[in-house]
Amino acid sequence: MLSDPKTKGIQMSQVHTLQMGRLVAAGSKNNLASAIDSLAGLEAIHIVDYDDSDEGFSLGTPGIKSEEVGRDLVRARAAKSVVNATSPSRPLKAEEIRSKLEGGLQREIEEALELSSKITDLETAIGSLREQEDSLAELEPLGVDLDLLSGYDSIVAFVGRVDNISVAREASSSGLMIESGKQDGMVAIFLRNNDSKQADILLESAGFQQTPIPSGSGSIPDLLSKIRAEKDRTVDEKTRLESNLDSWSQSHGESLVCCLEVLERDHEILTAPVRVAVTGHAFVIDGWLEMRRADEVERALKDSCLHVEIAPFVMEAGGGGHGHSDQHHAQQMPPISYQERSSSRPMELLTDAVGRPAYGKIDPTIFMLISYPLFFGMMLGDMAYGLATIALGSFLIMRSGTNEMVMLGGKFLTYIGLGTLVFGYIYGEFAGFEFLPHIETKYATEAACSYHWHDGHCFKDAYMLEKGDLPSWVSWMTALYPNGGRIHYETPALFGASLTYPFHRVTPVDDGGNLEHLILLTIYLGIIHIFIGLAIGFRDILLYGNGHGGFGLVCAFFEKGTWMLLLLGGFLFAYGYIGPGGTEMRNSGGVIAGSSVLMLMWTLYRYHGVPFPINVGLAPIEAVGMMPSVISYVRLFAVGAVGVKIAETANVNLFTKIDFADPLIAILLVIGWILGQIFALVLGLFSPNIHAARLHFVEWMRQYYDSSGEAFDPFGRKSKFVEGDY
């Protein structure tokens, strides 16, 4: 339950969305416009549209200038759709845009629409001329004037192409046939009306296809010449007008974008009364607001409203926090407003891709700030590609200007690029080259080691491996590590997996690598990640219910605690059965997992209404479904290993073969290697993102997430390109 203090919305942590409250403001109808202007300036109220269902109330009337502004807005939107208008690199002053709207900008918009209309007419004319040109070009080889190919009363003319010229000649035996000089099957056959029916049958068997005869008269070559000249003039005119429209875009594009924002805001304010309940003398505004701004809203409305009531929203026990307009729940839920964020804000792009969390539920954004770059970095894990991703993100940030979405996308790329860089350093990989020394496990003593012995291990430098020589621009990076990379720090094995530094992810353990460890670590990471999701779900149900009327500790235990026990029991059983856990661990895990299945049967019956004869079979099936969810995290190893091998293939088969003794072949190999690296980078940006998103959106979020929240949309239209007093 949420308590009543108005300040609590500020105190809530980053794992929650902001606390919301309900506003009801009433006043004299004469002051409605003033109240709406105040709310628009605040940009703090998510208005609940009045549905005209209460007796004695009706919808308000739009402002006097709403039609005029609406017309201007339609024209501006139409102009925006036909020109290449770019957003300004910095916000423009509202006074400047108002001045342009009242000055000549409206005439300029009309000019742009006129240019666009003329271009459209010219495109239609060019299309018609091309059709005529094609028809006449097809008829030209016949060598007959256009007016002689049609227009007869007692003669039928068959003009077109045939597949079998011999049959066409047979069909024209009682008349006249003219053949194309190009011998392309084009014919013109003239027959008396009485002979046309039989000829029609023969021509059909010859594959005859009628060619339409355009209107006109005279020599076809002369007509073609005129049409081509007219078409060229029309194309030139269209090109000239398109150039004028491009110039218009460069001169007025930024002003148009800002003008559109101002007009949209004006139109929203002028039409706002139709969202409000009014009587003959009063109005009532209903809406949601962030509780942290309650005092500010109250002060702003005190002059225009006689009554202002703001109440913090309190969820009913078992309400579940489903969507804002969910008709299955009597309690109307508020829209969702994120906490003010800085570092984690780019991850809101991921949360919004799924849908905002239901009110009161945990917001996953802050979690994904840690886990998403972690998962992405584990998969791509290459210093070169990490630097390239950071560079791309930085470029987008610098070029974002007033485009907030581009800026957030650039920061997102920077985060995942940083994760890639860190793991690339841990793995010792750069552009697909593994540049760190590897341990030769077959040499157990210093005397037996024929390479470099250090700290109880025999290290073989990377350039000595079978994958070919390392380029100097890669090999120097060993200097970034203690003792030139001839190090091996390892944690004690836990459940058969060790963390080491460096971590050779594509080299088997028997060859001094960590491939098998990485596979185990991804499975364990999956168990932990899913368990966290279930724990979040446990908390949500404990406090707010499961959306079906159940809430509290018992409900949370059966809905989520059962799955947590199943996950734990399944892990213990698998580790005892497959790994070195032993019989005791296997049996304990089996008992816990088996008990969880029995509790799951009760959960399906008690909280989801599944009859017992059905849930006896359904519960074990649902339980087994947890296994592929955990195993799905092995993609953190598999996707990365595939990416390494793709880049390594380009390095081994192309880069190491470059020999400038044969310049032509060397240049081709360099180009091929660069293309291979570009392919590996592009694939590295897309594939790990797809799989990291799947692990979060599917495997993790389905354990707890309710995406039914409606985005908080404050009245007043937050400005993007215009600053100052509107």
Secondary structure as the mmCIF struct_conf table of DSSP 4:
data_model
#
loop_
_struct_conf.conf_type_id
_struct_conf.id
_struct_conf.beg_label_comp_id
_struct_conf.beg_label_asym_id
_struct_conf.beg_label_seq_id
_struct_conf.end_label_comp_id
_struct_conf.end_label_asym_id
_struct_conf.end_label_seq_id
TURN_TY1_P TURN_TY1_P1 LYS A 6 THR A 7
HELX_RH_AL_P HELX_RH_AL_P1 LYS A 8 GLN A 11
BEND BEND1 MET A 12 MET A 12
TURN_TY1_P TURN_TY1_P2 GLN A 14 VAL A 15
BEND BEND2 HIS A 16 HIS A 16
HELX_LH_PP_P HELX_LH_PP_P1 THR A 17 GLN A 19
STRN STRN1 MET A 20 SER A 28
HELX_RH_3T_P HELX_RH_3T_P1 LYS A 29 ASN A 31
HELX_RH_AL_P HELX_RH_AL_P2 LEU A 32 LEU A 42
TURN_TY1_P TURN_TY1_P3 GLU A 43 GLU A 43
STRN STRN2 ILE A 45 ILE A 47
BEND BEND3 ASP A 52 ASP A 52
BEND BEND4 ASP A 54 ASP A 54
TURN_TY1_P TURN_TY1_P4 GLU A 55 GLY A 56
STRN STRN3 SER A 58 LEU A 59
TURN_TY1_P TURN_TY1_P5 ILE A 64 LYS A 65
HELX_RH_AL_P HELX_RH_AL_P3 SER A 66 VAL A 82
BEND BEND5 VAL A 83 VAL A 83
HELX_LH_PP_P HELX_LH_PP_P2 ALA A 85 PRO A 88
BEND BEND6 SER A 89 ARG A 90
HELX_LH_PP_P HELX_LH_PP_P3 PRO A 91 PRO A 91
STRN STRN4 LEU A 92 LYS A 93
HELX_RH_AL_P HELX_RH_AL_P4 ALA A 94 GLU A 102
TURN_TY1_P TURN_TY1_P6 GLY A 103 GLY A 104
HELX_RH_AL_P HELX_RH_AL_P5 LEU A 105 LEU A 139
HELX_RH_3T_P HELX_RH_3T_P2 GLU A 140 LEU A 142
HELX_RH_3T_P HELX_RH_3T_P3 LEU A 146 LEU A 149
BEND BEND7 SER A 150 SER A 150
BEND BEND8 ASP A 153 SER A 154
STRN STRN5 ILE A 155 ARG A 161
BEND BEND9 ASP A 163 ASP A 163
HELX_RH_AL_P HELX_RH_AL_P6 ILE A 165 ALA A 171
TURN_TY1_P TURN_TY1_P7 SER A 172 SER A 174
BEND BEND10 GLY A 175 GLY A 175
STRN STRN6 LEU A 176 GLU A 179
TURN_TY1_P TURN_TY1_P8 GLY A 181 LYS A 182
BEND BEND11 ASP A 184 GLY A 185
STRN STRN7 MET A 186 ARG A 192
HELX_RH_3T_P HELX_RH_3T_P4 ASN A 193 ASP A 195
HELX_RH_AL_P HELX_RH_AL_P7 SER A 196 SER A 205
TURN_TY1_P TURN_TY1_P9 ALA A 206 GLY A 207
STRN STRN8 GLN A 209 GLN A 210
BEND BEND12 SER A 215 SER A 215
BEND BEND13 GLY A 218 GLY A 218
HELX_RH_AL_P HELX_RH_AL_P8 ILE A 220 THR A 271
HELX_RH_3T_P HELX_RH_3T_P5 ALA A 272 ARG A 275
BEND BEND14 VAL A 276 VAL A 276
STRN STRN9 ALA A 277 VAL A 278
BEND BEND15 GLY A 280 HIS A 281
STRN STRN10 ALA A 282 GLU A 290
HELX_RH_3T_P HELX_RH_3T_P6 MET A 291 ARG A 293
HELX_RH_AL_P HELX_RH_AL_P9 ALA A 294 LEU A 301
TURN_TY1_P TURN_TY1_P10 LYS A 302 SER A 304
BEND BEND16 LEU A 306 LEU A 306
STRN STRN11 HIS A 307 PRO A 312
HELX_LH_PP_P HELX_LH_PP_P4 MET A 315 GLU A 316
TURN_TY1_P TURN_TY1_P11 ALA A 317 GLY A 318
TURN_TY1_P TURN_TY1_P12 GLY A 320 GLY A 321
TURN_TY1_P TURN_TY1_P13 HIS A 324 SER A 325
TURN_TY1_P TURN_TY1_P14 GLN A 327 HIS A 328
BEND BEND17 HIS A 329 GLN A 331
HELX_LH_PP_P HELX_LH_PP_P5 GLN A 332 PRO A 335
STRN STRN12 ILE A 336 ILE A 336
HELX_LH_PP_P HELX_LH_PP_P6 TYR A 338 GLU A 340
BEND BEND18 SER A 342 SER A 342
TURN_TY1_P TURN_TY1_P15 SER A 343 SER A 344
HELX_RH_3T_P HELX_RH_3T_P7 ARG A 345 MET A 347
HELX_RH_AL_P HELX_RH_AL_P10 GLU A 348 VAL A 354
STRN STRN13 ARG A 356 ARG A 356
HELX_LH_PP_P HELX_LH_PP_P7 PRO A 357 ALA A 358
TURN_TY1_P TURN_TY1_P16 TYR A 359 GLY A 360
BEND BEND19 LYS A 361 LYS A 361
HELX_LH_PP_P HELX_LH_PP_P8 ILE A 362 ASP A 363
TURN_TY1_P TURN_TY1_P17 PRO A 364 PRO A 364
HELX_RH_AL_P HELX_RH_AL_P11 THR A 365 LEU A 380
HELX_RH_AL_P HELX_RH_AL_P12 MET A 383 ARG A 399
TURN_TY1_P TURN_TY1_P18 GLY A 401 THR A 402
HELX_RH_AL_P HELX_RH_AL_P13 GLU A 404 TYR A 427
TURN_TY1_P TURN_TY1_P19 GLY A 428 GLY A 428
STRN STRN14 GLU A 429 PHE A 430
TURN_TY1_P TURN_TY1_P20 ALA A 431 GLY A 432
STRN STRN15 PHE A 433 GLU A 434
BEND BEND20 LEU A 436 LEU A 436
STRN STRN16 HIS A 438 ILE A 439
TURN_TY1_P TURN_TY1_P21 THR A 441 LYS A 442
BEND BEND21 THR A 445 THR A 445
TURN_TY1_P TURN_TY1_P22 GLU A 446 ALA A 448
BEND BEND22 SER A 450 TYR A 451
STRN STRN17 HIS A 452 HIS A 454
TURN_TY1_P TURN_TY1_P23 ASP A 455 GLY A 456
STRN STRN18 HIS A 457 LYS A 460
HELX_RH_3T_P HELX_RH_3T_P8 ALA A 462 MET A 464
BEND BEND23 LEU A 465 LEU A 465
TURN_TY1_P TURN_TY1_P24 GLU A 466 LYS A 467
HELX_LH_PP_P HELX_LH_PP_P9 ASP A 469 PRO A 471
HELX_RH_AL_P HELX_RH_AL_P14 SER A 472 SER A 475
HELX_RH_3T_P HELX_RH_3T_P9 TRP A 476 LEU A 480
BEND BEND24 TYR A 481 TYR A 481
HELX_RH_3T_P HELX_RH_3T_P10 PRO A 482 GLY A 485
STRN STRN19 TYR A 489 GLU A 490
HELX_LH_PP_P HELX_LH_PP_P10 THR A 491 ALA A 493
STRN STRN20 LEU A 494 LEU A 494
TURN_TY1_P TURN_TY1_P25 PHE A 495 GLY A 496
STRN STRN21 ALA A 497 ALA A 497
STRN STRN22 THR A 500 TYR A 501
BEND BEND25 PRO A 502 PRO A 502
TURN_TY1_P TURN_TY1_P26 ARG A 505 VAL A 506
BEND BEND26 THR A 507 THR A 507
HELX_RH_3T_P HELX_RH_3T_P11 VAL A 509 ASP A 511
TURN_TY1_P TURN_TY1_P27 GLY A 512 GLY A 512
HELX_RH_AL_P HELX_RH_AL_P15 LEU A 515 TYR A 544
BEND BEND27 GLY A 547 GLY A 549
BEND BEND28 GLY A 552 GLY A 552
HELX_RH_AL_P HELX_RH_AL_P16 LEU A 553 ALA A 556
HELX_RH_PI_P HELX_RH_PI_P1 PHE A 557 GLY A 561
HELX_RH_AL_P HELX_RH_AL_P17 THR A 562 TYR A 577
TURN_TY1_P TURN_TY1_P28 ILE A 578 ILE A 578
BEND BEND29 GLY A 579 GLY A 579
TURN_TY1_P TURN_TY1_P29 PRO A 580 GLY A 581
HELX_RH_AL_P HELX_RH_AL_P18 GLY A 582 HIS A 608
HELX_RH_AL_P HELX_RH_AL_P19 PHE A 612 VAL A 624
TURN_TY1_P TURN_TY1_P30 GLY A 625 GLY A 625
HELX_RH_AL_P HELX_RH_AL_P20 MET A 626 ILE A 631
HELX_RH_3T_P HELX_RH_3T_P12 SER A 632 VAL A 634
HELX_RH_AL_P HELX_RH_AL_P21 ARG A 635 ASN A 653
TURN_TY1_P TURN_TY1_P31 LEU A 654 LEU A 654
HELX_RH_3T_P HELX_RH_3T_P13 PHE A 655 LYS A 657
TURN_TY1_P TURN_TY1_P32 PHE A 660 ALA A 661
BEND BEND30 ASP A 662 ASP A 662
HELX_RH_AL_P HELX_RH_AL_P22 PRO A 663 ARG A 694
HELX_RH_PI_P HELX_RH_PI_P2 LEU A 695 TRP A 700
HELX_RH_3T_P HELX_RH_3T_P14 MET A 701 GLN A 703
TURN_TY1_P TURN_TY1_P33 TYR A 704 TYR A 704
STRN STRN23 GLY A 709 GLY A 709
HELX_LH_PP_P HELX_LH_PP_P11 GLU A 710 GLU A 710
STRN STRN24 ALA A 711 ALA A 711
HELX_LH_PP_P HELX_LH_PP_P12 PHE A 712 PHE A 712
TURN_TY1_P TURN_TY1_P34 PHE A 715 GLY A 716
BEND BEND31 LYS A 720 PHE A 721
STRN STRN25 VAL A 722 GLU A 723
BEND BEND32 GLY A 724 GLY A 724
#
